[in-house]
Amino acid sequence: MSKQLTKAEEQIMQVLWELNEASVKEVIDKLPIPKPAYNTVSTIIRILETKEFVGHTSVGRGFIYHPIIAKESYSNESLQKLMNGYFEGSFNSMVSFFVKKNKLDISELETILKEINKNPSQKIINPPLKF
């Protein structure tokens, strides 16, 4: 899954991940106002099928769509691309950037460290951060 999603595609995937399965009308109902046209959403969903992010089942004369790619898988790959593209693959550089730009407080950093330490079997590219 090395395909990137456009902003519109990602917005529709967020709805499908939330609902787990939906018709085009159900997707539109979950989108913010101003609502896109039915044909627009239908076209984007077909593109997502071509990219193999979405599958469908036939129901009567229509279709019910469902995500094929898990949100966590897409998030992991997107984060990896962000880290490699902007932070030379360094987890430490990426976290340092977000700490500086978002003014994280120490309790938020401690929460992040606890989460990292919960999963010691996961591959961590760079050593854990120490504060």
Backbone as XML, in Angstrom:
<?xml version="1.0"?>
<chain id="A" units="angstrom">
  <residue number="1" name="MET">
    <atom name="N" x="0.842" y="-1.183" z="0.000"/>
    <atom name="CA" x="0.000" y="0.000" z="0.000"/>
    <atom name="C" x="0.883" y="1.241" z="0.000"/>
  </residue>
  <residue number="2" name="SER">
    <atom name="N" x="1.431" y="1.567" z="-1.130"/>
    <atom name="CA" x="2.259" y="2.761" z="-1.183"/>
    <atom name="C" x="1.550" y="3.897" z="-1.925"/>
  </residue>
  <residue number="3" name="LYS">
    <atom name="N" x="0.258" y="3.757" z="-2.120"/>
    <atom name="CA" x="-0.501" y="4.787" z="-2.803"/>
    <atom name="C" x="-0.904" y="5.875" z="-1.818"/>
  </residue>
  <residue number="4" name="GLN">
    <atom name="N" x="-0.797" y="7.112" z="-2.269"/>
    <atom name="CA" x="-1.206" y="8.258" z="-1.448"/>
    <atom name="C" x="-2.639" y="8.617" z="-1.760"/>
  </residue>
  <residue number="5" name="LEU">
    <atom name="N" x="-3.316" y="9.146" z="-0.772"/>
    <atom name="CA" x="-4.684" y="9.609" z="-0.954"/>
    <atom name="C" x="-4.710" y="11.128" z="-1.060"/>
  </residue>
  <residue number="6" name="THR">
    <atom name="N" x="-5.626" y="11.624" z="-1.894"/>
    <atom name="CA" x="-5.850" y="13.064" z="-1.942"/>
    <atom name="C" x="-6.636" y="13.449" z="-0.688"/>
  </residue>
  <residue number="7" name="LYS">
    <atom name="N" x="-6.774" y="14.742" z="-0.464"/>
    <atom name="CA" x="-7.532" y="15.207" z="0.695"/>
    <atom name="C" x="-8.980" y="14.721" z="0.636"/>
  </residue>
  <residue number="8" name="ALA">
    <atom name="N" x="-9.603" y="14.789" z="-0.531"/>
    <atom name="CA" x="-10.989" y="14.344" z="-0.689"/>
    <atom name="C" x="-11.108" y="12.833" z="-0.471"/>
  </residue>
  <residue number="9" name="GLU">
    <atom name="N" x="-10.167" y="12.078" z="-1.014"/>
    <atom name="CA" x="-10.175" y="10.625" z="-0.822"/>
    <atom name="C" x="-10.007" y="10.269" z="0.652"/>
  </residue>
  <residue number="10" name="GLU">
    <atom name="N" x="-9.098" y="10.955" z="1.309"/>
    <atom name="CA" x="-8.866" y="10.690" z="2.723"/>
    <atom name="C" x="-10.102" y="11.033" z="3.567"/>
  </residue>
  <residue number="11" name="GLN">
    <atom name="N" x="-10.787" y="12.100" z="3.207"/>
    <atom name="CA" x="-11.998" y="12.483" z="3.933"/>
    <atom name="C" x="-13.059" y="11.378" z="3.818"/>
  </residue>
  <residue number="12" name="ILE">
    <atom name="N" x="-13.208" y="10.816" z="2.644"/>
    <atom name="CA" x="-14.172" y="9.735" z="2.453"/>
    <atom name="C" x="-13.711" y="8.472" z="3.172"/>
  </residue>
  <residue number="13" name="MET">
    <atom name="N" x="-12.414" y="8.196" z="3.147"/>
    <atom name="CA" x="-11.906" y="7.023" z="3.873"/>
    <atom name="C" x="-12.155" y="7.175" z="5.367"/>
  </residue>
  <residue number="14" name="GLN">
    <atom name="N" x="-12.020" y="8.377" z="5.901"/>
    <atom name="CA" x="-12.280" y="8.591" z="7.330"/>
    <atom name="C" x="-13.722" y="8.196" z="7.663"/>
  </residue>
  <residue number="15" name="VAL">
    <atom name="N" x="-14.653" y="8.540" z="6.787"/>
    <atom name="CA" x="-16.058" y="8.177" z="7.007"/>
    <atom name="C" x="-16.224" y="6.662" z="6.926"/>
  </residue>
  <residue number="16" name="LEU">
    <atom name="N" x="-15.624" y="6.041" z="5.915"/>
    <atom name="CA" x="-15.751" y="4.585" z="5.776"/>
    <atom name="C" x="-15.097" y="3.853" z="6.953"/>
  </residue>
  <residue number="17" name="TRP">
    <atom name="N" x="-13.972" y="4.355" z="7.438"/>
    <atom name="CA" x="-13.349" y="3.735" z="8.610"/>
    <atom name="C" x="-14.266" y="3.859" z="9.827"/>
  </residue>
  <residue number="18" name="GLU">
    <atom name="N" x="-14.929" y="4.990" z="9.945"/>
    <atom name="CA" x="-15.830" y="5.198" z="11.080"/>
    <atom name="C" x="-17.061" y="4.293" z="10.992"/>
  </residue>
  <residue number="19" name="LEU">
    <atom name="N" x="-17.663" y="4.211" z="9.805"/>
    <atom name="CA" x="-18.901" y="3.464" z="9.632"/>
    <atom name="C" x="-18.677" y="1.970" z="9.370"/>
  </residue>
  <residue number="20" name="ASN">
    <atom name="N" x="-17.514" y="1.619" z="8.878"/>
    <atom name="CA" x="-17.140" y="0.244" z="8.537"/>
    <atom name="C" x="-17.747" y="-0.213" z="7.207"/>
  </residue>
  <residue number="21" name="GLU">
    <atom name="N" x="-18.928" y="0.236" z="6.888"/>
    <atom name="CA" x="-19.523" y="0.011" z="5.572"/>
    <atom name="C" x="-20.626" y="1.051" z="5.382"/>
  </residue>
  <residue number="22" name="ALA">
    <atom name="N" x="-20.817" y="1.461" z="4.111"/>
    <atom name="CA" x="-21.798" y="2.517" z="3.862"/>
    <atom name="C" x="-22.106" y="2.624" z="2.378"/>
  </residue>
  <residue number="23" name="SER">
    <atom name="N" x="-23.295" y="3.122" z="2.090"/>
    <atom name="CA" x="-23.662" y="3.479" z="0.719"/>
    <atom name="C" x="-23.095" y="4.876" z="0.443"/>
  </residue>
  <residue number="24" name="VAL">
    <atom name="N" x="-23.167" y="5.299" z="-0.802"/>
    <atom name="CA" x="-22.713" y="6.647" z="-1.149"/>
    <atom name="C" x="-23.525" y="7.669" z="-0.359"/>
  </residue>
  <residue number="25" name="LYS">
    <atom name="N" x="-24.840" y="7.464" z="-0.269"/>
    <atom name="CA" x="-25.695" y="8.407" z="0.463"/>
    <atom name="C" x="-25.283" y="8.485" z="1.935"/>
  </residue>
  <residue number="26" name="GLU">
    <atom name="N" x="-24.972" y="7.346" z="2.560"/>
    <atom name="CA" x="-24.560" y="7.339" z="3.971"/>
    <atom name="C" x="-23.229" y="8.064" z="4.164"/>
  </residue>
  <residue number="27" name="VAL">
    <atom name="N" x="-22.337" y="7.924" z="3.184"/>
    <atom name="CA" x="-21.059" y="8.655" z="3.250"/>
    <atom name="C" x="-21.349" y="10.156" z="3.182"/>
  </residue>
  <residue number="28" name="ILE">
    <atom name="N" x="-22.167" y="10.557" z="2.237"/>
    <atom name="CA" x="-22.503" y="11.983" z="2.078"/>
    <atom name="C" x="-23.118" y="12.535" z="3.361"/>
  </residue>
  <residue number="29" name="ASP">
    <atom name="N" x="-24.000" y="11.771" z="3.982"/>
    <atom name="CA" x="-24.656" y="12.223" z="5.215"/>
    <atom name="C" x="-23.650" y="12.539" z="6.319"/>
  </residue>
  <residue number="30" name="LYS">
    <atom name="N" x="-22.521" y="11.849" z="6.331"/>
    <atom name="CA" x="-21.501" y="12.052" z="7.369"/>
    <atom name="C" x="-20.518" y="13.171" z="7.037"/>
  </residue>
  <residue number="31" name="LEU">
    <atom name="N" x="-20.504" y="13.631" z="5.794"/>
    <atom name="CA" x="-19.565" y="14.676" z="5.385"/>
    <atom name="C" x="-20.061" y="16.047" z="5.836"/>
  </residue>
  <residue number="32" name="PRO">
    <atom name="N" x="-19.121" y="16.972" z="6.076"/>
    <atom name="CA" x="-19.522" y="18.312" z="6.532"/>
    <atom name="C" x="-20.210" y="19.115" z="5.422"/>
  </residue>
  <residue number="33" name="ILE">
    <atom name="N" x="-20.939" y="20.126" z="5.857"/>
    <atom name="CA" x="-21.599" y="21.054" z="4.932"/>
    <atom name="C" x="-20.532" y="22.017" z="4.405"/>
  </residue>
  <residue number="34" name="PRO">
    <atom name="N" x="-20.507" y="22.391" z="3.160"/>
    <atom name="CA" x="-21.426" y="22.037" z="2.097"/>
    <atom name="C" x="-21.181" y="20.603" z="1.610"/>
  </residue>
  <residue number="35" name="LYS">
    <atom name="N" x="-22.234" y="19.843" z="1.455"/>
    <atom name="CA" x="-22.156" y="18.449" z="1.024"/>
    <atom name="C" x="-21.761" y="18.392" z="-0.446"/>
  </residue>
  <residue number="36" name="PRO">
    <atom name="N" x="-20.837" y="17.490" z="-0.778"/>
    <atom name="CA" x="-20.492" y="17.319" z="-2.197"/>
    <atom name="C" x="-21.636" y="16.622" z="-2.938"/>
  </residue>
  <residue number="37" name="ALA">
    <atom name="N" x="-21.628" y="16.731" z="-4.252"/>
    <atom name="CA" x="-22.650" y="16.093" z="-5.082"/>
    <atom name="C" x="-22.507" y="14.571" z="-5.020"/>
  </residue>
  <residue number="38" name="TYR">
    <atom name="N" x="-23.604" y="13.877" z="-5.170"/>
    <atom name="CA" x="-23.626" y="12.414" z="-5.156"/>
    <atom name="C" x="-22.620" y="11.856" z="-6.163"/>
  </residue>
  <residue number="39" name="ASN">
    <atom name="N" x="-22.632" y="12.398" z="-7.396"/>
    <atom name="CA" x="-21.723" y="11.889" z="-8.438"/>
    <atom name="C" x="-20.256" y="12.092" z="-8.060"/>
  </residue>
  <residue number="40" name="THR">
    <atom name="N" x="-19.968" y="13.173" z="-7.377"/>
    <atom name="CA" x="-18.591" y="13.441" z="-6.952"/>
    <atom name="C" x="-18.129" y="12.375" z="-5.964"/>
  </residue>
  <residue number="41" name="VAL">
    <atom name="N" x="-18.944" y="12.097" z="-4.966"/>
    <atom name="CA" x="-18.582" y="11.093" z="-3.956"/>
    <atom name="C" x="-18.496" y="9.713" z="-4.598"/>
  </residue>
  <residue number="42" name="SER">
    <atom name="N" x="-19.439" y="9.410" z="-5.470"/>
    <atom name="CA" x="-19.430" y="8.121" z="-6.166"/>
    <atom name="C" x="-18.150" y="7.952" z="-6.982"/>
  </residue>
  <residue number="43" name="THR">
    <atom name="N" x="-17.729" y="8.991" z="-7.673"/>
    <atom name="CA" x="-16.495" y="8.943" z="-8.469"/>
    <atom name="C" x="-15.280" y="8.742" z="-7.570"/>
  </residue>
  <residue number="44" name="ILE">
    <atom name="N" x="-15.222" y="9.452" z="-6.462"/>
    <atom name="CA" x="-14.084" y="9.319" z="-5.542"/>
    <atom name="C" x="-14.034" y="7.911" z="-4.962"/>
  </residue>
  <residue number="45" name="ILE">
    <atom name="N" x="-15.186" y="7.357" z="-4.631"/>
    <atom name="CA" x="-15.201" y="5.988" z="-4.108"/>
    <atom name="C" x="-14.718" y="5.003" z="-5.168"/>
  </residue>
  <residue number="46" name="ARG">
    <atom name="N" x="-15.101" y="5.200" z="-6.423"/>
    <atom name="CA" x="-14.608" y="4.310" z="-7.495"/>
    <atom name="C" x="-13.093" y="4.434" z="-7.645"/>
  </residue>
  <residue number="47" name="ILE">
    <atom name="N" x="-12.575" y="5.641" z="-7.488"/>
    <atom name="CA" x="-11.111" y="5.834" z="-7.528"/>
    <atom name="C" x="-10.466" y="5.074" z="-6.369"/>
  </residue>
  <residue number="48" name="LEU">
    <atom name="N" x="-11.096" y="5.147" z="-5.190"/>
    <atom name="CA" x="-10.575" y="4.421" z="-4.022"/>
    <atom name="C" x="-10.603" y="2.915" z="-4.260"/>
  </residue>
  <residue number="49" name="GLU">
    <atom name="N" x="-11.591" y="2.436" z="-5.003"/>
    <atom name="CA" x="-11.625" y="1.018" z="-5.365"/>
    <atom name="C" x="-10.467" y="0.678" z="-6.296"/>
  </residue>
  <residue number="50" name="THR">
    <atom name="N" x="-10.206" y="1.545" z="-7.260"/>
    <atom name="CA" x="-9.091" y="1.333" z="-8.193"/>
    <atom name="C" x="-7.766" y="1.303" z="-7.441"/>
  </residue>
  <residue number="51" name="LYS">
    <atom name="N" x="-7.633" y="2.153" z="-6.450"/>
    <atom name="CA" x="-6.413" y="2.200" z="-5.621"/>
    <atom name="C" x="-6.370" y="1.065" z="-4.596"/>
  </residue>
  <residue number="52" name="GLU">
    <atom name="N" x="-7.424" y="0.262" z="-4.553"/>
    <atom name="CA" x="-7.550" y="-0.885" z="-3.648"/>
    <atom name="C" x="-7.596" y="-0.503" z="-2.176"/>
  </residue>
  <residue number="53" name="PHE">
    <atom name="N" x="-8.260" y="0.614" z="-1.897"/>
    <atom name="CA" x="-8.529" y="1.029" z="-0.527"/>
    <atom name="C" x="-9.933" y="0.617" z="-0.102"/>
  </residue>
  <residue number="54" name="VAL">
    <atom name="N" x="-10.826" y="0.448" z="-1.094"/>
    <atom name="CA" x="-12.231" y="0.197" z="-0.831"/>
    <atom name="C" x="-12.707" y="-0.976" z="-1.678"/>
  </residue>
  <residue number="55" name="GLY">
    <atom name="N" x="-13.606" y="-1.764" z="-1.097"/>
    <atom name="CA" x="-14.288" y="-2.826" z="-1.819"/>
    <atom name="C" x="-15.784" y="-2.585" z="-1.738"/>
  </residue>
  <residue number="56" name="HIS">
    <atom name="N" x="-16.568" y="-3.399" z="-2.431"/>
    <atom name="CA" x="-18.017" y="-3.219" z="-2.361"/>
    <atom name="C" x="-18.735" y="-4.559" z="-2.451"/>
  </residue>
  <residue number="57" name="THR">
    <atom name="N" x="-19.957" y="-4.541" z="-1.972"/>
    <atom name="CA" x="-20.875" y="-5.660" z="-2.163"/>
    <atom name="C" x="-22.134" y="-5.094" z="-2.800"/>
  </residue>
  <residue number="58" name="SER">
    <atom name="N" x="-22.754" y="-5.885" z="-3.664"/>
    <atom name="CA" x="-23.987" y="-5.465" z="-4.335"/>
    <atom name="C" x="-25.168" y="-5.689" z="-3.409"/>
  </residue>
  <residue number="59" name="VAL">
    <atom name="N" x="-26.016" y="-4.681" z="-3.320"/>
    <atom name="CA" x="-27.254" y="-4.772" z="-2.553"/>
    <atom name="C" x="-28.350" y="-4.193" z="-3.436"/>
  </residue>
  <residue number="60" name="GLY">
    <atom name="N" x="-29.213" y="-5.064" z="-3.966"/>
    <atom name="CA" x="-30.232" y="-4.596" z="-4.909"/>
    <atom name="C" x="-29.566" y="-4.006" z="-6.133"/>
  </residue>
  <residue number="61" name="ARG">
    <atom name="N" x="-29.938" y="-2.777" z="-6.439"/>
    <atom name="CA" x="-29.334" y="-2.100" z="-7.600"/>
    <atom name="C" x="-28.161" y="-1.214" z="-7.200"/>
  </residue>
  <residue number="62" name="GLY">
    <atom name="N" x="-27.822" y="-1.196" z="-5.912"/>
    <atom name="CA" x="-26.748" y="-0.328" z="-5.443"/>
    <atom name="C" x="-25.580" y="-1.108" z="-4.855"/>
  </residue>
  <residue number="63" name="PHE">
    <atom name="N" x="-24.697" y="-0.376" z="-4.215"/>
    <atom name="CA" x="-23.506" y="-0.974" z="-3.618"/>
    <atom name="C" x="-23.335" y="-0.472" z="-2.189"/>
  </residue>
  <residue number="64" name="ILE">
    <atom name="N" x="-22.773" y="-1.331" z="-1.372"/>
    <atom name="CA" x="-22.326" y="-0.959" z="-0.035"/>
    <atom name="C" x="-20.809" y="-1.063" z="-0.068"/>
  </residue>
  <residue number="65" name="TYR">
    <atom name="N" x="-20.151" y="0.008" z="0.344"/>
    <atom name="CA" x="-18.690" y="0.085" z="0.280"/>
    <atom name="C" x="-18.090" y="-0.157" z="1.662"/>
  </residue>
  <residue number="66" name="HIS">
    <atom name="N" x="-16.904" y="-0.740" z="1.665"/>
    <atom name="CA" x="-16.193" y="-1.015" z="2.916"/>
    <atom name="C" x="-14.695" y="-0.819" z="2.710"/>
  </residue>
  <residue number="67" name="PRO">
    <atom name="N" x="-13.992" y="-0.401" z="3.760"/>
    <atom name="CA" x="-12.537" y="-0.231" z="3.636"/>
    <atom name="C" x="-11.850" y="-1.587" z="3.508"/>
  </residue>
  <residue number="68" name="ILE">
    <atom name="N" x="-10.865" y="-1.643" z="2.645"/>
    <atom name="CA" x="-10.006" y="-2.829" z="2.537"/>
    <atom name="C" x="-8.737" y="-2.605" z="3.354"/>
  </residue>
  <residue number="69" name="ILE">
    <atom name="N" x="-8.266" y="-1.377" z="3.361"/>
    <atom name="CA" x="-7.063" y="-0.998" z="4.110"/>
    <atom name="C" x="-7.495" y="-0.499" z="5.482"/>
  </residue>
  <residue number="70" name="ALA">
    <atom name="N" x="-6.901" y="-1.048" z="6.526"/>
    <atom name="CA" x="-7.208" y="-0.611" z="7.893"/>
    <atom name="C" x="-6.659" y="0.796" z="8.121"/>
  </residue>
  <residue number="71" name="LYS">
    <atom name="N" x="-7.377" y="1.563" z="8.919"/>
    <atom name="CA" x="-6.950" y="2.919" z="9.231"/>
    <atom name="C" x="-5.559" y="2.918" z="9.862"/>
  </residue>
  <residue number="72" name="GLU">
    <atom name="N" x="-5.305" y="1.975" z="10.747"/>
    <atom name="CA" x="-4.001" y="1.902" z="11.412"/>
    <atom name="C" x="-2.873" y="1.658" z="10.411"/>
  </residue>
  <residue number="73" name="SER">
    <atom name="N" x="-3.106" y="0.796" z="9.429"/>
    <atom name="CA" x="-2.083" y="0.535" z="8.407"/>
    <atom name="C" x="-1.781" y="1.786" z="7.603"/>
  </residue>
  <residue number="74" name="TYR">
    <atom name="N" x="-2.842" y="2.500" z="7.194"/>
    <atom name="CA" x="-2.643" y="3.733" z="6.431"/>
    <atom name="C" x="-1.941" y="4.780" z="7.284"/>
  </residue>
  <residue number="75" name="SER">
    <atom name="N" x="-2.345" y="4.906" z="8.548"/>
    <atom name="CA" x="-1.721" y="5.874" z="9.452"/>
    <atom name="C" x="-0.238" y="5.571" z="9.632"/>
  </residue>
  <residue number="76" name="ASN">
    <atom name="N" x="0.090" y="4.298" z="9.845"/>
    <atom name="CA" x="1.492" y="3.912" z="10.027"/>
    <atom name="C" x="2.331" y="4.251" z="8.810"/>
  </residue>
  <residue number="77" name="GLU">
    <atom name="N" x="1.811" y="3.917" z="7.628"/>
    <atom name="CA" x="2.573" y="4.197" z="6.410"/>
    <atom name="C" x="2.710" y="5.700" z="6.176"/>
  </residue>
  <residue number="78" name="SER">
    <atom name="N" x="1.648" y="6.448" z="6.427"/>
    <atom name="CA" x="1.699" y="7.904" z="6.250"/>
    <atom name="C" x="2.701" y="8.535" z="7.204"/>
  </residue>
  <residue number="79" name="LEU">
    <atom name="N" x="2.697" y="8.070" z="8.442"/>
    <atom name="CA" x="3.637" y="8.587" z="9.434"/>
    <atom name="C" x="5.074" y="8.249" z="9.049"/>
  </residue>
  <residue number="80" name="GLN">
    <atom name="N" x="5.283" y="7.037" z="8.558"/>
    <atom name="CA" x="6.624" y="6.622" z="8.117"/>
    <atom name="C" x="7.105" y="7.506" z="6.959"/>
  </residue>
  <residue number="81" name="LYS">
    <atom name="N" x="6.209" y="7.794" z="6.002"/>
    <atom name="CA" x="6.574" y="8.662" z="4.873"/>
    <atom name="C" x="6.889" y="10.071" z="5.359"/>
  </residue>
  <residue number="82" name="LEU">
    <atom name="N" x="6.100" y="10.578" z="6.299"/>
    <atom name="CA" x="6.350" y="11.895" z="6.876"/>
    <atom name="C" x="7.720" y="11.922" z="7.545"/>
  </residue>
  <residue number="83" name="MET">
    <atom name="N" x="7.993" y="10.911" z="8.344"/>
    <atom name="CA" x="9.254" y="10.853" z="9.073"/>
    <atom name="C" x="10.440" y="10.763" z="8.098"/>
  </residue>
  <residue number="84" name="ASN">
    <atom name="N" x="10.318" y="9.912" z="7.084"/>
    <atom name="CA" x="11.405" y="9.760" z="6.120"/>
    <atom name="C" x="11.566" y="10.982" z="5.228"/>
  </residue>
  <residue number="85" name="GLY">
    <atom name="N" x="10.440" y="11.590" z="4.839"/>
    <atom name="CA" x="10.484" y="12.723" z="3.910"/>
    <atom name="C" x="10.931" y="14.028" z="4.528"/>
  </residue>
  <residue number="86" name="TYR">
    <atom name="N" x="10.629" y="14.240" z="5.811"/>
    <atom name="CA" x="10.905" y="15.537" z="6.421"/>
    <atom name="C" x="11.886" y="15.486" z="7.590"/>
  </residue>
  <residue number="87" name="PHE">
    <atom name="N" x="12.132" y="14.298" z="8.120"/>
    <atom name="CA" x="12.972" y="14.198" z="9.319"/>
    <atom name="C" x="14.089" y="13.171" z="9.167"/>
  </residue>
  <residue number="88" name="GLU">
    <atom name="N" x="14.495" y="12.911" z="7.910"/>
    <atom name="CA" x="15.560" y="11.960" z="7.597"/>
    <atom name="C" x="15.381" y="10.620" z="8.315"/>
  </residue>
  <residue number="89" name="GLY">
    <atom name="N" x="14.148" y="10.197" z="8.496"/>
    <atom name="CA" x="13.873" y="8.912" z="9.124"/>
    <atom name="C" x="14.076" y="8.893" z="10.624"/>
  </residue>
  <residue number="90" name="SER">
    <atom name="N" x="14.281" y="10.036" z="11.237"/>
    <atom name="CA" x="14.574" y="10.102" z="12.671"/>
    <atom name="C" x="13.316" y="10.375" z="13.478"/>
  </residue>
  <residue number="91" name="PHE">
    <atom name="N" x="12.931" y="9.393" z="14.281"/>
    <atom name="CA" x="11.794" y="9.549" z="15.182"/>
    <atom name="C" x="12.069" y="10.684" z="16.167"/>
  </residue>
  <residue number="92" name="ASN">
    <atom name="N" x="13.304" y="10.739" z="16.672"/>
    <atom name="CA" x="13.675" y="11.793" z="17.623"/>
    <atom name="C" x="13.501" y="13.181" z="17.020"/>
  </residue>
  <residue number="93" name="SER">
    <atom name="N" x="13.946" y="13.361" z="15.772"/>
    <atom name="CA" x="13.804" y="14.664" z="15.112"/>
    <atom name="C" x="12.344" y="15.030" z="14.927"/>
  </residue>
  <residue number="94" name="MET">
    <atom name="N" x="11.534" y="14.048" z="14.557"/>
    <atom name="CA" x="10.123" y="14.311" z="14.338"/>
    <atom name="C" x="9.436" y="14.715" z="15.647"/>
  </residue>
  <residue number="95" name="VAL">
    <atom name="N" x="9.683" y="13.967" z="16.714"/>
    <atom name="CA" x="9.060" y="14.280" z="18.000"/>
    <atom name="C" x="9.557" y="15.635" z="18.505"/>
  </residue>
  <residue number="96" name="SER">
    <atom name="N" x="10.844" y="15.905" z="18.346"/>
    <atom name="CA" x="11.398" y="17.194" z="18.773"/>
    <atom name="C" x="10.721" y="18.344" z="18.032"/>
  </residue>
  <residue number="97" name="PHE">
    <atom name="N" x="10.492" y="18.154" z="16.740"/>
    <atom name="CA" x="9.805" y="19.168" z="15.944"/>
    <atom name="C" x="8.412" y="19.439" z="16.513"/>
  </residue>
  <residue number="98" name="PHE">
    <atom name="N" x="7.650" y="18.366" z="16.774"/>
    <atom name="CA" x="6.296" y="18.541" z="17.290"/>
    <atom name="C" x="6.287" y="19.114" z="18.698"/>
  </residue>
  <residue number="99" name="VAL">
    <atom name="N" x="7.282" y="18.776" z="19.484"/>
    <atom name="CA" x="7.381" y="19.339" z="20.836"/>
    <atom name="C" x="7.579" y="20.848" z="20.747"/>
  </residue>
  <residue number="100" name="LYS">
    <atom name="N" x="8.500" y="21.270" z="19.871"/>
    <atom name="CA" x="8.790" y="22.700" z="19.735"/>
    <atom name="C" x="7.617" y="23.466" z="19.118"/>
  </residue>
  <residue number="101" name="LYS">
    <atom name="N" x="7.059" y="22.937" z="18.048"/>
    <atom name="CA" x="6.009" y="23.659" z="17.312"/>
    <atom name="C" x="4.651" y="23.625" z="18.012"/>
  </residue>
  <residue number="102" name="ASN">
    <atom name="N" x="4.377" y="22.580" z="18.753"/>
    <atom name="CA" x="3.066" y="22.436" z="19.381"/>
    <atom name="C" x="3.092" y="22.710" z="20.872"/>
  </residue>
  <residue number="103" name="LYS">
    <atom name="N" x="4.254" y="23.061" z="21.386"/>
    <atom name="CA" x="4.401" y="23.414" z="22.795"/>
    <atom name="C" x="3.768" y="22.362" z="23.721"/>
  </residue>
  <residue number="104" name="LEU">
    <atom name="N" x="4.192" y="21.102" z="23.510"/>
    <atom name="CA" x="3.706" y="20.020" z="24.367"/>
    <atom name="C" x="4.234" y="20.219" z="25.775"/>
  </residue>
  <residue number="105" name="ASP">
    <atom name="N" x="3.398" y="19.919" z="26.749"/>
    <atom name="CA" x="3.884" y="20.011" z="28.124"/>
    <atom name="C" x="4.429" y="18.655" z="28.567"/>
  </residue>
  <residue number="106" name="ILE">
    <atom name="N" x="5.082" y="18.631" z="29.689"/>
    <atom name="CA" x="5.785" y="17.445" z="30.171"/>
    <atom name="C" x="4.832" y="16.275" z="30.405"/>
  </residue>
  <residue number="107" name="SER">
    <atom name="N" x="3.605" y="16.548" z="30.836"/>
    <atom name="CA" x="2.656" y="15.451" z="31.073"/>
    <atom name="C" x="2.266" y="14.772" z="29.762"/>
  </residue>
  <residue number="108" name="GLU">
    <atom name="N" x="2.139" y="15.553" z="28.680"/>
    <atom name="CA" x="1.847" y="14.956" z="27.376"/>
    <atom name="C" x="3.016" y="14.094" z="26.899"/>
  </residue>
  <residue number="109" name="LEU">
    <atom name="N" x="4.231" y="14.575" z="27.117"/>
    <atom name="CA" x="5.411" y="13.798" z="26.733"/>
    <atom name="C" x="5.506" y="12.509" z="27.545"/>
  </residue>
  <residue number="110" name="GLU">
    <atom name="N" x="5.192" y="12.583" z="28.823"/>
    <atom name="CA" x="5.219" y="11.387" z="29.665"/>
    <atom name="C" x="4.184" y="10.374" z="29.185"/>
  </residue>
  <residue number="111" name="THR">
    <atom name="N" x="3.034" y="10.848" z="28.762"/>
    <atom name="CA" x="1.995" y="9.959" z="28.222"/>
    <atom name="C" x="2.496" y="9.267" z="26.961"/>
  </residue>
  <residue number="112" name="ILE">
    <atom name="N" x="3.158" y="10.023" z="26.098"/>
    <atom name="CA" x="3.725" y="9.449" z="24.868"/>
    <atom name="C" x="4.761" y="8.387" z="25.217"/>
  </residue>
  <residue number="113" name="LEU">
    <atom name="N" x="5.639" y="8.671" z="26.154"/>
    <atom name="CA" x="6.659" y="7.702" z="26.554"/>
    <atom name="C" x="6.043" y="6.444" z="27.146"/>
  </residue>
  <residue number="114" name="LYS">
    <atom name="N" x="5.007" y="6.595" z="27.957"/>
    <atom name="CA" x="4.326" y="5.427" z="28.527"/>
    <atom name="C" x="3.761" y="4.555" z="27.419"/>
  </residue>
  <residue number="115" name="GLU">
    <atom name="N" x="3.189" y="5.186" z="26.420"/>
    <atom name="CA" x="2.603" y="4.442" z="25.301"/>
    <atom name="C" x="3.691" y="3.681" z="24.540"/>
  </residue>
  <residue number="116" name="ILE">
    <atom name="N" x="4.817" y="4.329" z="24.324"/>
    <atom name="CA" x="5.937" y="3.668" z="23.642"/>
    <atom name="C" x="6.433" y="2.491" z="24.472"/>
  </residue>
  <residue number="117" name="ASN">
    <atom name="N" x="6.545" y="2.688" z="25.763"/>
    <atom name="CA" x="7.062" y="1.632" z="26.637"/>
    <atom name="C" x="6.095" y="0.468" z="26.818"/>
  </residue>
  <residue number="118" name="LYS">
    <atom name="N" x="4.809" y="0.662" z="26.513"/>
    <atom name="CA" x="3.836" y="-0.431" z="26.598"/>
    <atom name="C" x="4.123" y="-1.511" z="25.567"/>
  </residue>
  <residue number="119" name="ASN">
    <atom name="N" x="4.729" y="-1.137" z="24.462"/>
    <atom name="CA" x="4.939" y="-2.050" z="23.338"/>
    <atom name="C" x="6.422" y="-2.208" z="23.036"/>
  </residue>
  <residue number="120" name="PRO">
    <atom name="N" x="7.197" y="-2.763" z="23.973"/>
    <atom name="CA" x="8.633" y="-2.879" z="23.744"/>
    <atom name="C" x="8.986" y="-3.832" z="22.612"/>
  </residue>
  <residue number="121" name="SER">
    <atom name="N" x="8.061" y="-4.712" z="22.230"/>
    <atom name="CA" x="8.361" y="-5.656" z="21.156"/>
    <atom name="C" x="8.264" y="-5.011" z="19.781"/>
  </residue>
  <residue number="122" name="GLN">
    <atom name="N" x="7.632" y="-3.829" z="19.694"/>
    <atom name="CA" x="7.542" y="-3.155" z="18.412"/>
    <atom name="C" x="8.904" y="-2.604" z="18.028"/>
  </residue>
  <residue number="123" name="LYS">
    <atom name="N" x="9.154" y="-2.638" z="16.736"/>
    <atom name="CA" x="10.426" y="-2.138" z="16.229"/>
    <atom name="C" x="10.451" y="-0.619" z="16.328"/>
  </residue>
  <residue number="124" name="ILE">
    <atom name="N" x="11.400" y="-0.100" z="17.051"/>
    <atom name="CA" x="11.597" y="1.342" z="17.133"/>
    <atom name="C" x="12.888" y="1.656" z="16.404"/>
  </residue>
  <residue number="125" name="ILE">
    <atom name="N" x="12.767" y="2.510" z="15.394"/>
    <atom name="CA" x="13.909" y="2.815" z="14.541"/>
    <atom name="C" x="15.010" y="3.508" z="15.318"/>
  </residue>
  <residue number="126" name="ASN">
    <atom name="N" x="14.638" y="4.481" z="16.118"/>
    <atom name="CA" x="15.597" y="5.222" z="16.925"/>
    <atom name="C" x="15.376" y="4.870" z="18.394"/>
  </residue>
  <residue number="127" name="PRO">
    <atom name="N" x="16.365" y="5.053" z="19.229"/>
    <atom name="CA" x="16.181" y="4.738" z="20.642"/>
    <atom name="C" x="15.099" y="5.615" z="21.264"/>
  </residue>
  <residue number="128" name="PRO">
    <atom name="N" x="14.465" y="5.131" z="22.328"/>
    <atom name="CA" x="13.435" y="5.935" z="23.002"/>
    <atom name="C" x="13.968" y="7.266" z="23.481"/>
  </residue>
  <residue number="129" name="LEU">
    <atom name="N" x="13.093" y="8.227" z="23.525"/>
    <atom name="CA" x="13.450" y="9.556" z="23.994"/>
    <atom name="C" x="13.593" y="9.548" z="25.504"/>
  </residue>
  <residue number="130" name="LYS">
    <atom name="N" x="14.506" y="10.360" z="26.005"/>
    <atom name="CA" x="14.685" y="10.496" z="27.452"/>
    <atom name="C" x="14.558" y="11.966" z="27.802"/>
  </residue>
  <residue number="131" name="PHE">
    <atom name="N" x="13.868" y="12.252" z="28.880"/>
    <atom name="CA" x="13.668" y="13.643" z="29.302"/>
    <atom name="C" x="14.178" y="13.812" z="30.708"/>
  </residue>
</chain>
